[in-house]
Amino acid sequence: MKTPYFVIQEKLLAENIGGFQEALNTLWPGSILAYSVKTNSLPWILKWMDAHGVYAEVVSDEEYQLSLLSGCPADRIVFNGPVKTEEYLRKAFEGGSIINIDSRHELDFICREKPAVHGILGVRVNVDPSIFESHDVGYQEDGFRFGFGYENGELLKAIETLREVYGDIPIGLHMHVNSITRALGVYKAIARYAVKIVTDYDLTPAYIDIGGGFFGGVPGKTTPMEYIAGIREELEKAIDPAGTFLILEPGSAAVGSTVELHTSVIDVKDTAHGRIVTTDGSRIHIDPLWLKKGYMYTTDSKRPSHPRQVVCGYTCMDHDRLMVIEDKPELKAGDHIVYHRVGNYTVTFGGPFIRPFPPVYVQAGEQLELVRKQMTMDEYYRMETV
Ligand SMILES: Cc1ncc(COP(=O)(O)O)c(C=O)c1O
């Protein structure tokens, strides 16, 4: 098969999602599992999630629209993010979505239009980073970007604004933070913080949305059961699981471990400084932050090892170097390298830089099914409007 291409292992997807569903059913029945669409917005995945009872968590009008197109009903969408437009806020109110108000402009819209709530309304909390260990969570100096702060009274003002419009309806609290370590302690700290807010404001929240950021499908790391048990242990101090939903929004934990990138070696050469292996993959496909130093990979080369090979991508950027491998089988043109567990922020990240996105296949049993073809240059050219 012509490389490069992604393969999604459906079995692993089912295991990752099944793990969260089982843990929620056991520890907090009636919770909502929502897939973070931005992590990989491939329509096949969105349809798969919907078919398996998973809501869509979206952060733009376009993700909202894509979720609807993929068959997810509006009342199974969690609408987050600071860039919701009034048009899509209206749609979300009418359709009964779960809406987490992030910013002032959304409150202004609500005060002006007073749209009826058919779903559930929540407020994103601007969590104080100092509640975490500094090695677990960054942004210690400038804080997080999203939501309303408890410490400076903005959260209370936001809740009071909603109460002026809607009376004393149950409101949810959205508490996602990006952590460095995905440690259980991060979630326990968020849950304790939620308890503090709920107690201080005397709230019976409609839900606590703990967000995403979990490990998933990584042997030896915290499991969904352990995360949810830890969260419950803290939340229970002020929140009755029978009266308040728990919402989880995994992205990486759902898809990260399920995706492979299959590549081929195009050329091997020695320069005065070392061995350069050029492949038809690229770091732009599998390392959106350009920070990774190594990958879980397999190759079909059975040759004796070579002391040092610099594996590079197809782009003409000199820094498109995927990894330096030492004392590993020597690679030659035509060999294959498969990168495993590369599903986070990759398959749908970026654009047609130098070459279009690789196609995507799904492996279910022995079968490989093409679920995204490669865009042709003709199709790209026809996007021009002049
Ligand atoms: C609001 C929200 N929910 C969920 C996620 C998913 O996080 P992850 O992919 O780490 O699970 C993110 C990612 O940043 C997010 O911003």
PDBQT file of the ligand as one rigid body, heavy atoms in Angstrom, charges set to zero:
ROOT
HETATM    1  C1  LIG A 401     -12.098  21.851  27.307  1.00  0.00    +0.000 C 
HETATM    2  C2  LIG A 401     -11.277  20.669  26.949  1.00  0.00    +0.000 A 
HETATM    3  N1  LIG A 401     -11.782  19.440  27.170  1.00  0.00    +0.000 NA
HETATM    4  C3  LIG A 401     -11.080  18.341  26.837  1.00  0.00    +0.000 A 
HETATM    5  C4  LIG A 401      -9.821  18.427  26.281  1.00  0.00    +0.000 A 
HETATM    6  C5  LIG A 401      -9.099  17.158  25.915  1.00  0.00    +0.000 C 
HETATM    7  O1  LIG A 401      -7.889  17.032  26.539  1.00  0.00    +0.000 OA
HETATM    8  P1  LIG A 401      -7.014  15.714  26.280  1.00  0.00    +0.000 P 
HETATM    9  O2  LIG A 401      -6.855  15.565  24.808  1.00  0.00    +0.000 OA
HETATM   10  O3  LIG A 401      -5.724  15.983  26.975  1.00  0.00    +0.000 OA
HETATM   11  O4  LIG A 401      -7.787  14.579  26.874  1.00  0.00    +0.000 OA
HETATM   12  C6  LIG A 401      -9.256  19.693  26.058  1.00  0.00    +0.000 A 
HETATM   13  C7  LIG A 401      -7.890  19.833  25.495  1.00  0.00    +0.000 C 
HETATM   14  O5  LIG A 401      -7.185  20.792  25.642  1.00  0.00    +0.000 OA
HETATM   15  C8  LIG A 401     -10.002  20.857  26.394  1.00  0.00    +0.000 A 
HETATM   16  O6  LIG A 401      -9.517  22.088  26.181  1.00  0.00    +0.000 OA
ENDROOT
TORSDOF 0
